[in-house]
Amino acid sequence: MTRLIFFIFFSTLLWAQPILELSQFQELKYYSASDKPLQISNETKRIIISFDQEGNNIMSAFLQTKPTSYLPSNQTIYIGDISQMPSIVTRLFAKPRMAEYPFTIYLHDEEKLASIAPHEPNKLTVILFDEQNQSSNIFFTNNPQEAMTKK
């Protein structure tokens, strides 16, 4: 019986999601495609992160069909981790294209974000925050509608 309890306890620990604090994301540096510094508000309840071009293509195509107020009205921010992108590609191609988006994308170019937030290749990472600004759910998806609506 003791072994069974021990096994169940440690199995649960293996499947448990990490608890992330909104403050961990607020401490990082972000900027817009036009190099304007951006900060994450305490009212943020959902962070969507793309760590690669595939994730960005999926989310950006979806957000381009929405009004400019869509993300703020849903207490959501969208972060693009561009730390793996060569700086010349970022400067000459990516940032000019992103500057034309009708929504704000928070760009992060250091590797700190990847050490905080879990991620999977070619998927969006979605982190939901509760009233205490702690993560209440973390999931990965290829579906931007699900990224915006799943609880």
Stockholm file with secondary structure:
# STOCKHOLM 1.0

chainA/1-151         MTRLIFFIFFSTLLWAQPILELSQFQELKYYSASDKPLQISNETKRIIISFDQEGNNIMSAFLQTKPTSYLPSNQTIYIGDISQMPSIVTRLFAKPRMAEYPFTIYLHDEEKLASIAPHEPNKLTVILFDEQNQSSNIFFTNNPQEAMTKK
#=GR chainA/1-151 SS CHHHHHHHHHHHHHHCCCCCBHHHHHTSCEECTTCCEECCCTTCCEEEEECSHHHHHHHHHHHTTSCTTHHHHTTEEEEEECTTSCHHHIIIIIHHHHHTSSSCEEEECSTHHHHHSCCCTTSEEEEEECTTSBEEEEEEESCHHHHHHCC
#=GC SS_cons         CHHHHHHHHHHHHHHCCCCCBHHHHHTSCEECTTCCEECCCTTCCEEEEECSHHHHHHHHHHHTTSCTTHHHHTTEEEEEECTTSCHHHIIIIIHHHHHTSSSCEEEECSTHHHHHSCCCTTSEEEEEECTTSBEEEEEEESCHHHHHHCC
//
